[in-house]
Amino acid sequence: MDDQNLIDMANRIGDFFDSMPDREEALAGIADHIHRFWEPRMRRALLASLDHPDASGIAMSGIVKEALVKHREQLTPAAASFA
């Protein structure tokens, strides 16, 4: 998974929602979009890049960081169960 590409895609999503007048609605919209349209390994990699910001070369926008922190539980994929 290319972390720089994931951050760039998340930043573009953030740019779209950043124009919304209601900040809470924008944050929820970012999280909802990532949750609905990104597969679990993409979300894991994006959250890992949030935890280790120096590992990638591209900066994550402030609104994306805020959305990931606020909605981290919703965005964290459930652990796979092998029964």
PASEBA-1860 file (N, C-alpha, C; in nm, 3 decimals):
! residues 83
1> MDDQNLID> 0.084/-0.117/0.000/0.000/0.000/0.000/0.090/0.124/0.000 ~ 0.068/0.214/-0.092/0.146/0.337/-0.102/0.086/0.443/-0.011 ~ 0.151/0.466/0.102/0.099/0.561/0.201/0.084/0.702/0.144 ~ 0.178/0.743/0.062/0.170/0.878/0.005/0.044/0.892/-0.081 ~ 0.012/0.790/-0.159/-0.108/0.794/-0.242/-0.235/0.797/-0.155 ~ -0.237/0.717/-0.050/-0.352/0.716/0.040/-0.373/0.853/0.105 ~ -0.266/0.914/0.151/-0.276/1.046/0.214/-0.323/1.148/0.112 ~ -0.270/1.140/-0.010/-0.313/1.232/-0.115/-0.462/1.216/-0.144
9> MANRIGDF> -0.509/1.093/-0.153/-0.652/1.070/-0.177/-0.736/1.122/-0.061 ~ -0.692/1.096/0.063/-0.765/1.145/0.180/-0.767/1.298/0.183 ~ -0.655/1.360/0.145/-0.652/1.506/0.140/-0.749/1.562/0.037 ~ -0.764/1.494/-0.076/-0.860/1.540/-0.177/-1.004/1.527/-0.125 ~ -1.030/1.420/-0.053/-1.162/1.405/0.010/-1.182/1.519/0.112 ~ -1.079/1.544/0.190/-1.086/1.653/0.288/-1.108/1.788/0.223 ~ -1.044/1.813/0.108/-1.063/1.939/0.037/-1.210/1.959/-0.002 ~ -1.273/1.851/-0.047/-1.413/1.859/-0.086/-1.500/1.895/0.035
17> FDSMPDRE> -1.483/1.824/0.145/-1.568/1.846/0.261/-1.532/1.972/0.339 ~ -1.411/2.023/0.321/-1.367/2.143/0.393/-1.450/2.266/0.357 ~ -1.513/2.264/0.241/-1.594/2.379/0.198/-1.731/2.384/0.266 ~ -1.766/2.279/0.339/-1.897/2.276/0.406/-1.897/2.373/0.524 ~ -2.007/2.445/0.543/-2.013/2.542/0.652/-2.017/2.477/0.792 ~ -2.068/2.356/0.802/-2.078/2.288/0.931/-1.957/2.194/0.947 ~ -1.866/2.232/1.036/-1.741/2.157/1.054/-1.767/2.013/1.097 ~ -1.859/1.993/1.190/-1.889/1.857/1.238/-1.944/1.770/1.126
25> EALAGIAD> -2.028/1.828/1.042/-2.081/1.755/0.928/-1.970/1.720/0.829 ~ -1.876/1.811/0.811/-1.762/1.786/0.722/-1.676/1.671/0.775 ~ -1.647/1.673/0.904/-1.565/1.566/0.965/-1.634/1.431/0.952 ~ -1.765/1.430/0.979/-1.841/1.306/0.966/-1.845/1.259/0.821 ~ -1.855/1.353/0.728/-1.857/1.319/0.586/-1.728/1.257/0.539 ~ -1.616/1.309/0.584/-1.486/1.252/0.550/-1.477/1.109/0.603 ~ -1.508/1.093/0.730/-1.500/0.960/0.792/-1.596/0.862/0.724 ~ -1.716/0.906/0.694/-1.814/0.818/0.630/-1.767/0.776/0.491
33> HIHRFWEP> -1.713/0.870/0.415/-1.665/0.837/0.281/-1.553/0.733/0.288 ~ -1.457/0.756/0.375/-1.345/0.662/0.388/-1.394/0.526/0.437 ~ -1.486/0.526/0.531/-1.538/0.400/0.583/-1.614/0.322/0.476 ~ -1.695/0.390/0.398/-1.779/0.323/0.299/-1.704/0.277/0.174 ~ -1.606/0.356/0.131/-1.546/0.330/0.001/-1.402/0.279/0.004 ~ -1.339/0.278/0.118/-1.203/0.228/0.128/-1.206/0.090/0.193 ~ -1.129/0.000/0.136/-1.123/-0.134/0.194/-1.045/-0.130/0.325 ~ -1.064/-0.231/0.410/-1.001/-0.229/0.543/-0.850/-0.209/0.543
41> RMRRALLA> -0.778/-0.271/0.451/-0.631/-0.254/0.455/-0.591/-0.111/0.421 ~ -0.671/-0.043/0.338/-0.643/0.098/0.307/-0.666/0.184/0.432 ~ -0.774/0.155/0.505/-0.802/0.232/0.627/-0.696/0.206/0.733 ~ -0.652/0.079/0.747/-0.546/0.048/0.843/-0.419/0.127/0.810 ~ -0.381/0.129/0.682/-0.260/0.200/0.640/-0.273/0.350/0.664 ~ -0.390/0.407/0.637/-0.409/0.550/0.659/-0.400/0.583/0.808 ~ -0.463/0.501/0.892/-0.455/0.524/1.037/-0.313/0.506/1.088 ~ -0.239/0.412/1.031/-0.099/0.393/1.070/-0.016/0.515/1.032
49> SLDHPDAS> -0.045/0.575/0.918/0.030/0.695/0.878/-0.006/0.814/0.967 ~ -0.125/0.812/1.025/-0.161/0.915/1.123/-0.077/0.899/1.249 ~ -0.053/0.774/1.289/0.026/0.746/1.409/0.175/0.768/1.388 ~ 0.221/0.758/1.263/0.363/0.772/1.230/0.377/0.870/1.114 ~ 0.355/0.998/1.139/0.352/1.096/1.030/0.483/1.115/0.956 ~ 0.595/1.084/1.017/0.724/1.106/0.952/0.758/0.996/0.850 ~ 0.682/0.888/0.851/0.712/0.775/0.763/0.678/0.804/0.617 ~ 0.587/0.895/0.590/0.549/0.926/0.452/0.602/1.064/0.414
57> GIAMSGIV> 0.608/1.090/0.286/0.663/1.216/0.240/0.561/1.326/0.221 ~ 0.433/1.296/0.227/0.328/1.395/0.201/0.253/1.424/0.332 ~ 0.222/1.550/0.352/0.155/1.590/0.476/0.005/1.567/0.469 ~ -0.050/1.519/0.577/-0.194/1.499/0.587/-0.257/1.633/0.629 ~ -0.365/1.671/0.562/-0.429/1.799/0.593/-0.490/1.797/0.733 ~ -0.506/1.915/0.788/-0.560/1.928/0.923/-0.700/1.870/0.938 ~ -0.786/1.895/0.840/-0.924/1.845/0.851/-0.929/1.693/0.843 ~ -0.840/1.634/0.764/-0.835/1.487/0.755/-0.786/1.429/0.887
65> KEALVKHR> -0.680/1.487/0.942/-0.631/1.441/1.073/-0.741/1.448/1.177 ~ -0.811/1.562/1.180/-0.917/1.581/1.278/-1.028/1.477/1.261 ~ -1.066/1.450/1.136/-1.170/1.351/1.109/-1.126/1.211/1.151 ~ -1.000/1.176/1.122/-0.949/1.044/1.158/-0.944/1.025/1.309 ~ -0.898/1.127/1.379/-0.890/1.119/1.525/-1.029/1.109/1.586 ~ -1.119/1.194/1.541/-1.254/1.198/1.598/-1.334/1.071/1.568 ~ -1.312/1.011/1.451/-1.391/0.896/1.408/-1.307/0.769/1.396 ~ -1.198/0.763/1.470/-1.106/0.650/1.459/-1.174/0.516/1.486
73> EQLTPAAA> -1.257/0.511/1.587/-1.323/0.385/1.621/-1.408/0.335/1.504 ~ -1.481/0.423/1.441/-1.564/0.387/1.326/-1.477/0.341/1.208 ~ -1.361/0.402/1.192/-1.275/0.374/1.076/-1.186/0.252/1.095 ~ -1.164/0.211/1.219/-1.078/0.096/1.245/-1.150/-0.032/1.206 ~ -1.091/-0.108/1.111/-1.155/-0.233/1.070/-1.161/-0.333/1.184 ~ -1.267/-0.411/1.186/-1.280/-0.515/1.287/-1.171/-0.620/1.261 ~ -1.124/-0.678/1.369/-1.024/-0.785/1.358/-1.088/-0.905/1.290 ~ -1.011/-0.964/1.202/-1.062/-1.082/1.131/-1.069/-1.199/1.228
81> SFA> -1.178/-1.272/1.220/-1.191/-1.390/1.305/-1.184/-1.513/1.218 ~ -1.099/-1.605/1.256/-1.081/-1.728/1.181/-1.131/-1.843/1.268 ~ -1.253/-1.882/1.243/-1.311/-1.988/1.325/-1.335/-2.112/1.243
END
